[in-house]
């Protein structure tokens, strides 16, 4: 049994190595389109290409799959301006879906299940709904889909959630879209600046939202 286990483990590595070598050989033999050629081919598809991309982006990112890959691909395939519009619209739609599902199923569960300190923090964040959502979206390290579902069980209002989401997604999405567009040879030095500045503003906003307000300072401990 032990010998069989070792053999199986080695066989998997051998298969993996063969597959990688075959992929490298195929890439060397088969001519691949350049970034600009690939963009031209996508544009030749007309309106179907961006529409299909938008729907796929909105659907897939309701799961924990990161949306960064879509932003990079959009920058490469559609150019910066159309890519930014597609990604912000698709991400906002995805965020709305996750928020709606969580609110429907969770029923603002924090109010019923969370300990006193958790409820107090939720009340503070909800009292500054727009700023809370906007600040959280500006922090690149916070995962997109889990944040959607987390806000769904709070008391944040729909209009604050959607407005904060749409505005907060713009800086980070712009940076990633520009990075995808840079594959065509148009690298922008503003990428790092956008990430650092938006992240710093977002962290500051989250810290501000977590501070007590007159309405929540006397909440339950």
Secondary structure as GFF3:
##gff-version 3
##sequence-region A 1 221
A	DSSP	alpha_helix	2	29	.	.	.	ID=ss1
A	DSSP	alpha_helix	35	44	.	.	.	ID=ss2
A	DSSP	alpha_helix	47	60	.	.	.	ID=ss3
A	DSSP	alpha_helix	68	78	.	.	.	ID=ss4
A	DSSP	alpha_helix	80	106	.	.	.	ID=ss5
A	DSSP	alpha_helix	110	113	.	.	.	ID=ss6
A	DSSP	alpha_helix	116	127	.	.	.	ID=ss7
A	DSSP	alpha_helix	129	138	.	.	.	ID=ss8
A	DSSP	alpha_helix	144	152	.	.	.	ID=ss9
A	DSSP	alpha_helix	158	181	.	.	.	ID=ss10
A	DSSP	three_ten_helix	182	184	.	.	.	ID=ss11
A	DSSP	alpha_helix	190	210	.	.	.	ID=ss12
###
